[in-house]
Amino acid sequence: MVSVVIPTYNRGWILREAIESVLSQDFKDFELIVVDDGSTDNTSDILSEYGDRIRVLFQRNSGVSAARNTGIKKGAGTYIAFLDSDDLWLPKKLSKQVDFFIKTPGARVCQTEEIWIRDGIRVNPKKKHKKSSGMFFNESLHLCLVSPSAVMIHRSIFDQIGLFDETLPACEDYDLWLRILSCCPVYLIDDPLIVKRGGHQDQLSRIPGLDRFRIRAIEKILNSPRLQEDQARAAASVLSEKSILYAKGCLKRGRLDEYRRYRMLASRYAPLFQGAGIKPSV
């Protein structure tokens, strides 16, 4: 019923814990696909220990989006669930999500609450990170409110909105959630069923200037035919806000060409929301 996809790259130091957390699920109708994105550490040795309990796909290093897409395309499940190789699932994660779909006809995407660990210490998410349930496209423009490791998605969604954008080196999940939320609700299961671990050096969230990838994602969806009028106005407002902030950072660092480009980008989309009386918060 479920294809579980773990993309991994040089995470031999932590990968085994992620795999074991999937194999320990109380729901057993799943396949576990680990996509090794060209690792050069001991990842292949670890994967070989599991034999036919997991399905291993190897590819040349192409990034996390390409790795997840490979797993989606090769998977046989009706539902797709992702697990980042530095995160963990609690034992009832799959069973509670499958039960939710059985009891909620028409639902195609759901996620769970999560436990945050930073540098080995449990931390509480800030108020702005509070997860919503339903159609929360506008709220998701500001920051990512869906976690890859927490989500389960009906395969038909990818036929409708496409796969992960392999041209984005980061914020690829932000881009996908915007496309999903433009047309489909994402429901929340209140139970914390994943452990999200952070603070290590190889996290994509450490890449500087992440907002430029979010700006790209918003501009892309604005240029698609999928947004309703109110969604387009909200997207244009946030794009302008983020572009202005990013431009200020470029100016401060003497990157004048970038500064001019992002100021022009902010100006280009201003007419979409100014007529509705909306102003960026900067």
Secondary structure, 3 states (H helix, E strand, C coil): CEEEEEEECCCCCCHHHHHHHHHCCCCCCEEEEEEECCCCCCHHHHHHCCHHHCEEEECCCCCHHHHHHHHHHHCCCCEEEECCCCCEECCCHHHHHHHHHHHCCCCCEEEEEEEEEECCEEECCCHHHCCCCECCHHHHCCCCCCCHHHEEEECHHHHHHCCCCCCCCCCHHHHHHHHHHCCCCEEEEEEEEEEEEECCCCCHHHCCCCHHHHHHHHHHHHCCCCCCHHHHHHHHHHHHHHHHHHHHHHHHCCCHHHHHHHHHHHHHHHHHHHCCCCCCCC
